[in-house]
Amino acid sequence: MKKGLLSSLLVMSLVFVGLSGCGKQGGETAKSGNAGISAGEDKIQIAVAAPMTGDNSEYGIGFYNAALLKAKEWNANGGVLGKQIEIVQYDDKNTSEEATTIAQKIVSDKKVVGVIGHFSSGVCMTAAPIYQENKIIEISPSSSHPDYSGIGDFIFRNNTVISKEGAASIDIAVNDLGKKKVGIISIMTDWGTNTSKMIKEMVEKTDAKVVAHEEVMEGSDDYTPAITKLNEAGADVVICCGMYNLVAPVAKQYKQINPDIRIVGFSNSYSQQLIELGGEAVEGVCFPVIFFSESDDPEVKNYVESFKKEYGSAPSALTSQAYDSVGILLTAIKEAGTTDSEKVKEKLYQIDYKGVTGDTKFDSNGDVDKQFVKVTIKDGKFTKMD
């Protein structure tokens, strides 16, 4: 399952200067890795590395809570390979510097069989070469940068690449909503900049056009200047390249100027907090997701009920992708019959896992291709689009 070689040095240059092109990194550059938990060890550890403090802490805490729930379910049924599963929490603060330190700690701990994390693509791509070099499996529930999985053959994601999700968001805006004058508002981060650029290029390939694009600072209280420019340009739909904490205030402030504007986001907006923050203003907001909490699927229903009982709220899309990521890793360990990372890795490339975020099969690059559900907010609830 090994791909073309790509040195860690090249990967790091991709992170900082934004070059493209990658391939899976083979075993020549990898160290000994995890040769398996010894018979004397009574627990198998999985690390969850994500922001547990700071602006994006809710995502890291969501990852951690999801991992705890999945481990609890497996432990109630005997664990894996006759051992109990322990989830170990690491706070990377969503910074590359902290992620580097954490990754080095994780690879030095031979009890850790794999990593769920990190959250943002840039942080993932900083830590991933360390895991790859040491043959530690990493599954990110959220990284969407196309180059991430190319870092090596121990690097996986349980999330679609951003180009696929972007195409789904554009499909909603242009085809489902029938809008032809697209405005874009994006946060000033690597993800926001790269995503908005991609959206502009993809919209131009449709019969719609981008009439304006505004970049804003994440966490601002006033988006009115950007909204005014988008509205004056004649936008009849706005694609928000940001999370729910951008979508909610933009919807509130935009509808004070233009009540008829339609807003489309991404799956990182799929959180109950969007509705709580946005209120009536987020009615009609749409986005594609690979997890839908209101699904009729019995497994999804049981999961949502269990999560609510355990934590008091419904799980978000990214939280649910973390939940499945743990299940995927544990299933691969079970099928391998060992925690030896080489053997577990091979089982990951062969896996066909049915979870709450749909069917998971990794391609030769460690990526997944999942079906999107188009979701909108109606009467204060998430519902499938008609």
C-alpha positions as CSV (number, residue, x, y, z in Angstrom):
1,M,0.0,0.0,0.0
2,K,3.0,2.2,-0.2
3,K,3.1,5.3,-2.4
4,G,5.8,7.5,-4.0
5,L,8.4,8.8,-1.6
6,L,8.1,12.3,-0.2
7,S,10.6,13.5,2.3
8,S,9.6,15.1,5.5
9,L,11.6,18.2,4.4
10,L,9.5,18.6,1.4
11,V,6.3,18.1,3.4
12,M,7.3,20.9,5.8
13,S,8.0,23.2,2.9
14,L,4.5,22.5,1.6
15,V,3.1,23.5,4.9
16,F,4.9,26.9,5.1
17,V,5.1,28.0,1.4
18,G,1.9,26.3,0.1
19,L,3.4,24.2,-2.7
20,S,1.3,21.3,-4.1
21,G,1.9,17.8,-5.1
22,C,2.5,14.8,-2.9
23,G,2.6,11.1,-2.5
24,K,2.6,8.5,0.2
25,Q,5.8,8.1,2.1
26,G,7.1,4.6,2.1
27,G,8.9,2.6,4.8
28,E,12.5,3.6,3.9
29,T,12.3,6.7,6.0
30,A,10.4,5.2,8.9
31,K,11.8,4.0,12.2
32,S,10.9,0.9,14.2
33,G,7.5,2.2,15.3
34,N,5.2,0.3,17.6
35,A,6.0,-3.4,17.4
36,G,2.9,-4.3,19.4
37,I,1.8,-4.1,23.0
38,S,3.5,-6.8,25.1
39,A,1.5,-9.5,26.8
40,G,2.2,-8.0,30.2
41,E,0.4,-4.7,29.4
42,D,-3.2,-4.6,30.5
43,K,-4.3,-1.6,28.5
44,I,-4.1,-0.3,25.0
45,Q,-3.7,3.4,24.7
46,I,-5.0,5.7,21.9
47,A,-3.9,9.3,21.9
48,V,-6.3,12.1,21.1
49,A,-4.3,15.2,20.1
50,A,-6.3,18.4,19.5
51,P,-7.0,21.8,20.9
52,M,-8.4,21.3,24.5
53,T,-8.0,25.0,25.4
54,G,-8.2,28.2,23.3
55,D,-10.5,29.3,20.6
56,N,-11.0,25.9,19.0
57,S,-11.2,23.9,22.2
58,E,-14.7,22.7,21.6
59,Y,-13.5,20.7,18.6
60,G,-10.7,19.0,20.6
61,I,-13.0,18.4,23.5
62,G,-15.5,16.9,21.1
63,F,-12.9,14.6,19.7
64,Y,-11.9,13.5,23.2
65,N,-15.5,12.9,24.4
66,A,-16.3,10.9,21.2
67,A,-13.2,8.8,21.7
68,L,-14.1,8.2,25.4
69,L,-17.6,7.1,24.4
70,K,-16.3,4.7,21.7
71,A,-13.7,3.2,24.0
72,K,-16.4,2.8,26.7
73,E,-18.5,0.8,24.3
74,W,-15.6,-1.4,23.3
75,N,-14.5,-1.9,26.9
76,A,-18.0,-3.0,27.9
77,N,-17.6,-5.8,25.4
78,G,-14.1,-6.9,26.5
79,G,-12.0,-4.2,24.9
80,V,-9.7,-5.3,22.0
81,L,-7.3,-8.3,22.0
82,G,-8.4,-9.0,25.5
83,K,-7.2,-5.6,26.8
84,Q,-9.0,-2.5,28.0
85,I,-8.7,0.7,25.9
86,E,-7.5,3.9,27.5
87,I,-7.9,7.3,25.8
88,V,-5.0,9.7,26.5
89,Q,-5.7,13.4,26.0
90,Y,-3.1,15.8,24.6
91,D,-3.8,19.6,24.2
92,D,-2.0,20.9,21.1
93,K,-3.7,24.3,21.5
94,N,-4.1,24.2,17.7
95,T,-0.5,25.4,17.2
96,S,2.2,23.8,15.2
97,E,4.8,24.4,18.0
98,E,2.7,22.6,20.6
99,A,1.8,19.8,18.2
100,T,5.4,19.1,17.4
101,T,6.2,18.7,21.1
102,I,3.2,16.5,21.6
103,A,3.9,14.3,18.6
104,Q,7.4,13.7,20.0
105,K,6.0,12.7,23.3
106,I,3.5,10.3,21.7
107,V,6.1,8.5,19.5
108,S,8.3,8.0,22.5
109,D,5.5,6.2,24.4
110,K,5.4,2.6,23.2
111,K,2.0,2.1,24.9
112,V,0.3,4.3,22.3
113,V,-1.0,2.4,19.3
114,G,-2.3,5.3,17.3
115,V,-3.4,9.0,17.2
116,I,-6.8,10.5,16.6
117,G,-6.1,14.1,15.6
118,H,-5.0,16.8,15.0
119,F,-7.7,19.3,14.2
120,S,-6.6,21.9,11.7
121,S,-4.8,20.9,8.5
122,G,-1.7,23.0,9.2
123,V,-1.2,21.5,12.6
124,C,-1.9,18.0,11.2
125,M,0.7,18.5,8.6
126,T,3.3,19.7,11.1
127,A,2.8,16.6,13.4
128,A,2.3,14.0,10.7
129,P,5.9,13.7,9.5
130,I,6.9,12.8,13.1
131,Y,4.3,10.0,13.3
132,Q,5.2,8.8,9.8
133,E,8.9,8.6,10.6
134,N,8.2,6.6,13.7
135,K,5.5,4.4,12.2
136,I,2.7,5.6,14.4
137,I,-0.8,5.6,12.8
138,E,-2.6,9.0,12.7
139,I,-6.2,9.3,11.7
140,S,-7.4,12.9,11.5
141,P,-11.2,13.4,11.8
142,S,-11.0,16.9,10.3
143,S,-8.0,17.6,8.1
144,S,-9.1,18.6,4.6
145,H,-5.9,19.8,3.0
146,P,-5.3,17.7,-0.1
147,D,-1.6,17.3,0.7
148,Y,-2.1,15.9,4.3
149,S,-2.5,12.3,3.5
150,G,0.4,12.3,1.1
151,I,2.8,12.7,4.0
152,G,3.1,9.0,4.4
153,D,1.4,5.6,4.5
154,F,0.7,5.7,8.2
155,I,-1.3,8.9,7.7
156,F,-5.1,8.7,7.2
157,R,-8.1,11.0,7.4
158,N,-11.8,10.3,8.1
159,N,-12.8,13.4,6.4
160,T,-13.2,14.4,2.7
161,V,-10.7,16.7,1.0
162,I,-11.9,20.2,0.8
163,S,-12.4,20.2,-2.9
164,K,-15.1,17.6,-2.6
165,E,-16.9,19.4,0.1
166,G,-16.5,22.7,-1.7
167,A,-18.1,21.2,-4.8
168,A,-21.0,20.1,-2.6
169,S,-21.5,23.6,-1.2
170,I,-21.4,25.1,-4.6
171,D,-23.9,22.5,-5.8
172,I,-26.3,23.7,-3.1
173,A,-25.8,27.3,-3.8
174,V,-26.0,27.2,-7.6
175,N,-28.2,24.2,-8.4
176,D,-30.4,23.5,-5.3
177,L,-31.0,27.2,-4.4
178,G,-30.8,28.3,-8.1
179,K,-28.5,31.3,-7.3
180,K,-26.1,32.8,-9.9
181,K,-24.5,35.7,-8.1
182,V,-22.2,34.2,-5.5
183,G,-20.6,36.2,-2.8
184,I,-17.8,34.7,-0.7
185,I,-16.8,35.7,2.9
186,S,-13.8,33.9,4.4
187,I,-11.8,34.0,7.6
188,M,-8.1,35.1,7.4
189,T,-6.6,31.8,8.1
190,D,-4.8,29.3,5.8
191,W,-7.9,27.2,5.6
192,G,-10.1,30.2,4.9
193,T,-7.8,31.7,2.2
194,N,-7.2,28.4,0.5
195,T,-10.9,27.4,0.6
196,S,-12.1,30.7,-0.7
197,K,-9.6,30.6,-3.6
198,M,-10.8,27.1,-4.5
199,I,-14.5,28.1,-4.3
200,K,-13.9,31.1,-6.7
201,E,-12.2,28.8,-9.2
202,M,-14.9,26.2,-9.0
203,V,-17.8,28.6,-9.3
204,E,-16.4,30.1,-12.5
205,K,-16.7,26.6,-14.0
206,T,-20.5,26.8,-13.5
207,D,-23.1,29.1,-15.0
208,A,-22.8,31.3,-11.9
209,K,-20.2,33.9,-11.1
210,V,-18.5,35.3,-8.1
211,V,-19.6,38.9,-7.7
212,A,-17.4,39.7,-4.6
213,H,-15.1,38.2,-2.0
214,E,-14.4,39.6,1.4
215,E,-11.9,38.4,4.0
216,V,-12.6,39.0,7.6
217,M,-10.9,38.4,11.0
218,E,-12.2,35.4,12.8
219,G,-14.0,36.4,16.1
220,S,-14.9,39.9,15.0
221,D,-18.0,41.5,16.4
222,D,-18.8,43.5,13.3
223,Y,-18.9,42.1,9.8
224,T,-21.1,44.9,8.4
225,P,-18.4,46.5,6.2
226,A,-17.8,43.2,4.4
227,I,-21.5,42.4,4.2
228,T,-22.3,45.8,2.8
229,K,-19.7,45.3,0.0
230,L,-21.1,41.8,-0.8
231,N,-24.7,43.2,-0.9
232,E,-23.8,46.2,-3.0
233,A,-22.1,43.7,-5.5
234,G,-25.5,42.1,-5.9
235,A,-24.8,38.7,-4.2
236,D,-27.9,36.6,-3.9
237,V,-26.1,33.8,-2.1
238,V,-23.1,33.9,0.2
239,I,-20.7,31.0,0.7
240,C,-19.2,31.3,4.2
241,C,-15.7,29.9,4.4
242,G,-15.6,29.7,8.2
243,M,-17.1,27.8,11.1
244,Y,-20.4,28.3,12.9
245,N,-18.9,31.2,14.8
246,L,-18.6,33.1,11.5
247,V,-21.8,31.9,9.9
248,A,-24.1,32.8,12.9
249,P,-23.0,36.5,13.2
250,V,-22.8,36.9,9.4
251,A,-26.4,35.6,9.1
252,K,-27.6,37.9,11.8
253,Q,-26.0,41.0,10.4
254,Y,-26.6,40.3,6.8
255,K,-30.3,39.7,7.2
256,Q,-30.6,43.1,8.8
257,I,-29.5,44.5,5.5
258,N,-31.0,41.9,3.1
259,P,-33.5,39.5,4.6
260,D,-33.6,37.5,1.4
261,I,-30.0,36.5,1.3
262,R,-29.2,32.8,1.3
263,I,-26.2,31.5,3.1
264,V,-24.3,28.3,2.5
265,G,-21.5,26.9,4.7
266,F,-19.5,23.8,5.3
267,S,-19.8,20.8,7.6
268,N,-17.7,22.6,10.3
269,S,-20.8,24.7,10.8
270,Y,-22.9,21.7,11.6
271,S,-23.2,22.3,15.4
272,Q,-26.1,23.0,17.7
273,Q,-24.3,26.1,18.7
274,L,-24.9,27.6,15.2
275,I,-28.7,27.5,16.0
276,E,-28.1,28.7,19.6
277,L,-26.0,31.7,18.4
278,G,-27.9,32.5,15.2
279,G,-31.5,32.0,16.3
280,E,-34.0,33.0,13.6
281,A,-31.3,34.5,11.4
282,V,-29.8,31.1,10.6
283,E,-33.1,29.7,9.3
284,G,-32.5,28.5,5.8
285,V,-28.7,28.2,6.1
286,C,-27.5,25.2,4.2
287,F,-24.4,23.0,4.1
288,P,-23.2,19.5,3.2
289,V,-22.4,17.0,5.9
290,I,-21.3,13.3,6.0
291,F,-23.0,12.9,9.4
292,F,-26.6,13.8,10.1
293,S,-27.8,13.5,13.7
294,E,-31.5,13.2,12.7
295,S,-30.8,10.2,10.5
296,D,-33.3,7.2,10.7
297,D,-30.3,4.8,10.8
298,P,-30.6,2.8,14.0
299,E,-26.8,3.0,14.7
300,V,-26.9,6.8,14.3
301,K,-29.9,7.0,16.6
302,N,-28.3,4.9,19.3
303,Y,-25.1,6.9,19.0
304,V,-26.8,10.3,19.3
305,E,-28.9,9.1,22.3
306,S,-25.7,7.8,24.0
307,F,-23.8,11.0,23.3
308,K,-26.6,13.2,24.6
309,K,-26.9,11.0,27.8
310,E,-23.2,11.2,28.4
311,Y,-22.5,14.8,27.6
312,G,-25.9,16.6,27.5
313,S,-25.8,17.7,23.8
314,A,-26.0,16.3,20.3
315,P,-22.7,15.5,18.6
316,S,-21.4,17.7,15.8
317,A,-20.2,16.4,12.4
318,L,-16.5,16.5,13.3
319,T,-17.1,15.0,16.7
320,S,-18.9,12.1,15.0
321,Q,-16.0,11.7,12.6
322,A,-13.7,11.3,15.6
323,Y,-16.0,8.7,17.1
324,D,-15.8,6.7,13.9
325,S,-12.1,7.2,13.6
326,V,-11.6,5.4,17.0
327,G,-13.9,2.6,15.8
328,I,-11.9,2.3,12.6
329,L,-8.6,2.0,14.4
330,L,-9.9,-0.5,16.9
331,T,-11.4,-2.6,14.2
332,A,-8.1,-2.7,12.3
333,I,-6.3,-3.7,15.5
334,K,-8.9,-6.5,16.1
335,E,-8.6,-7.7,12.5
336,A,-4.8,-7.6,12.6
337,G,-4.8,-9.6,15.9
338,T,-2.0,-7.4,17.1
339,T,-1.1,-3.8,17.8
340,D,2.0,-4.0,15.5
341,S,1.6,-0.8,13.5
342,E,2.7,-2.3,10.2
343,K,0.1,-5.0,10.4
344,V,-2.6,-2.6,11.7
345,K,-1.8,-0.2,8.9
346,E,-2.3,-2.9,6.3
347,K,-5.7,-3.7,7.8
348,L,-6.7,0.0,7.6
349,Y,-6.1,-0.1,3.8
350,Q,-8.4,-3.1,3.6
351,I,-11.1,-1.9,5.9
352,D,-14.8,-1.6,5.0
353,Y,-16.2,0.0,8.1
354,K,-19.8,1.0,8.6
355,G,-20.1,3.8,11.1
356,V,-22.3,6.7,12.0
357,T,-20.6,8.8,9.3
358,G,-21.3,6.3,6.6
359,D,-19.2,3.6,5.0
360,T,-15.4,4.1,5.3
361,K,-12.9,2.6,2.8
362,F,-9.5,4.2,2.5
363,D,-8.0,4.6,-0.9
364,S,-4.3,4.0,-1.6
365,N,-3.5,7.5,-0.3
366,G,-5.3,7.1,3.0
367,D,-8.3,9.2,1.9
368,V,-12.0,8.5,2.1
369,D,-14.8,9.2,-0.3
370,K,-18.1,9.6,1.5
371,Q,-21.6,10.6,0.5
372,F,-22.8,14.1,1.5
373,V,-26.2,14.8,3.0
374,K,-27.5,18.3,2.2
375,V,-28.8,19.9,5.4
376,T,-30.7,23.1,6.2
377,I,-32.1,24.7,9.3
378,K,-35.9,24.8,9.4
379,D,-38.0,25.8,12.4
380,G,-34.9,25.8,14.6
381,K,-33.8,22.3,13.7
382,F,-31.4,20.6,11.2
383,T,-33.3,18.9,8.5
384,K,-32.5,17.3,5.1
385,M,-33.0,19.7,2.2
386,D,-36.0,18.9,0.0
